[in-house]
Amino acid sequence: MNGFLHLSHAFSLSKLEFAAAYHRLCGRNVLLPFAFHCMGMPIMASTDKLAREIEQYGNPPLFPSDEDFTEDYVEGNIHEEENVGAPDKFKSKRSKAAAKSGRDKFQWEIMKSLGLSDSEIAGFKDPYKWLHFFPPLAKKDLKSFRLGYDRRRSFITTDMNPFYDSFVKWQIKS
């Protein structure tokens, strides 16, 4: 849960919902819990990237303009790469798409595109902020999708959830 639910989620959930509804219509008991996966590298990577951007560019950050970035890139990398290999081969360390787009997007800009204010974004340096912010919005979206999941049994997969955490620790010990 490092962002809002989107159309791909709805597409995947539609197949799940269809199967669950079919079995309910056939008179079967259907247990459909729903977990919000809120641990692992995506959240930590986003958190770390956001903290580095704030440290390097300030809060709110003042990022270099696209023109400054392009000039630095042209002066720094293209000339060094011209002498290496055949001229028709792409030798950049970045992908072709990234090289054509100018520069990578900053995490702050990604968060801003989600409609968050500068004061809200700064709080996402704490990984637990992600756990308190996105799952409630996802639950609201799931309600809008009319997903027939058992809300009493939904949970967040994180060490913040003591039941899930004890289950994971039990698995590791076994």
C-alpha positions in Angstrom: 0.0 0.0 0.0 2.3 2.7 -1.3 -0.4 4.5 -3.2 -4.1 4.6 -4.2 -5.9 1.6 -5.7 -6.1 1.9 -9.5 -7.8 0.3 -12.5 -5.5 -2.8 -12.5 -6.6 -3.5 -8.9 -10.2 -3.2 -10.0 -9.6 -5.6 -12.9 -8.0 -8.2 -10.7 -10.6 -7.9 -8.0 -13.4 -8.2 -10.6 -12.3 -11.8 -11.3 -12.1 -12.6 -7.5 -15.5 -11.0 -6.9 -17.1 -12.9 -9.8 -15.9 -16.2 -8.4 -16.9 -15.4 -4.8 -20.4 -14.3 -5.9 -20.8 -17.4 -8.1 -20.1 -19.7 -5.2 -22.4 -17.7 -2.9 -25.2 -18.1 -5.5 -24.5 -21.8 -5.5 -25.2 -21.8 -1.8 -21.7 -22.2 -0.6 -20.1 -20.4 2.3 -17.5 -18.0 1.0 -14.8 -16.6 3.2 -13.2 -13.6 1.5 -10.8 -11.7 3.8 -8.7 -8.9 2.4 -5.2 -8.0 3.4 -3.4 -4.8 2.8 0.3 -5.6 2.1 2.2 -2.7 3.8 5.7 -4.0 4.2 8.7 -4.5 2.2 10.9 -2.6 -0.1 8.5 -0.3 -2.0 7.5 1.6 1.1 11.0 1.7 2.6 12.5 2.7 -0.8 10.0 5.5 -1.1 10.5 6.6 2.5 14.3 6.7 2.1 14.1 8.5 -1.2 11.8 11.1 0.3 14.1 11.7 3.2 17.1 12.1 0.9 15.2 14.6 -1.2 14.2 16.7 1.8 17.8 16.6 3.1 19.2 17.6 -0.3 16.6 20.0 -1.6 14.8 21.3 1.5 11.3 21.1 2.8 9.4 21.8 0.6 12.1 21.0 -1.9 13.4 23.2 -4.6 14.3 20.8 -7.4 16.6 21.7 -10.3 14.7 22.7 -13.4 14.5 20.4 -16.4 16.8 22.8 -18.3 19.4 22.7 -15.6 19.2 18.9 -15.5 19.5 18.5 -19.3 22.5 20.8 -19.5 24.3 19.0 -16.7 23.5 15.6 -18.3 24.7 16.7 -21.7 27.9 18.2 -20.4 28.7 15.4 -18.0 27.7 12.1 -19.7 27.3 12.4 -23.5 30.8 13.6 -24.3 32.3 10.8 -22.2 30.1 8.2 -24.0 30.8 9.4 -27.6 34.3 7.8 -27.6 33.0 4.4 -26.4 31.8 1.9 -29.0 30.0 2.4 -32.2 28.0 5.6 -32.6 24.8 3.8 -33.5 24.8 1.9 -30.1 23.0 3.4 -27.1 25.6 3.5 -24.3 23.8 5.5 -21.6 23.6 4.0 -18.1 19.9 5.0 -18.1 17.2 3.4 -20.2 16.2 5.0 -23.5 12.9 6.0 -22.1 14.5 7.7 -19.1 17.1 9.4 -21.2 14.4 10.8 -23.6 12.2 12.0 -20.8 14.8 14.3 -19.4 15.2 13.3 -15.7 13.8 10.8 -13.2 10.8 11.9 -11.2 11.4 12.8 -7.6 9.4 11.0 -4.9 8.1 14.3 -3.7 6.6 15.0 -7.2 5.0 11.6 -7.2 3.4 12.2 -3.9 2.3 15.7 -5.1 0.7 14.1 -8.1 -1.5 12.1 -5.7 -3.0 15.3 -4.5 -1.1 15.6 -1.2 0.0 18.9 0.2 3.6 19.8 1.0 2.9 19.5 4.7 1.4 16.1 4.3 4.2 14.8 2.1 6.9 15.6 4.7 5.2 13.2 7.1 5.8 10.2 4.7 9.4 10.1 5.8 8.0 7.8 8.6 7.1 4.4 7.1 4.2 4.0 9.5 2.5 7.1 8.0 2.0 5.0 4.9 0.2 2.4 7.0 -2.2 4.9 8.5 -2.9 6.9 5.3 -3.4 4.5 2.3 -5.3 1.4 3.8 -8.3 3.5 5.0 -8.5 5.1 1.5 -8.2 1.6 -0.1 -11.1 0.3 2.1 -13.2 3.2 0.9 -12.3 2.4 -2.7 -13.1 -1.3 -2.1 -16.5 -0.3 -0.8 -17.0 1.8 -4.0 -16.0 -1.3 -6.1 -18.6 -3.1 -4.1 -16.2 -5.9 -3.3 -17.9 -8.5 -1.1 -15.0 -9.1 1.2 -15.3 -9.8 4.9 -14.4 -6.5 6.5 -14.2 -8.1 9.9 -11.3 -10.2 8.8 -9.3 -7.7 6.8 -5.9 -7.0 8.1 -2.6 -5.2 7.4 0.5 -7.3 6.7 3.0 -5.6 8.9 4.7 -5.9 12.2 2.4 -3.1 13.4 -0.4 -5.8 13.5 0.5 -8.0 16.5 -1.5 -11.0 15.3 0.1 -11.1 11.8 3.5 -10.4 13.3 3.2 -13.4 15.8 2.1 -15.6 12.9 5.1 -14.7 10.8 7.4 -15.2 13.8 5.8 -18.6 14.4 6.4 -19.6 10.7 10.1 -18.6 11.0 10.6 -20.6 14.2 9.0 -23.8 12.6 
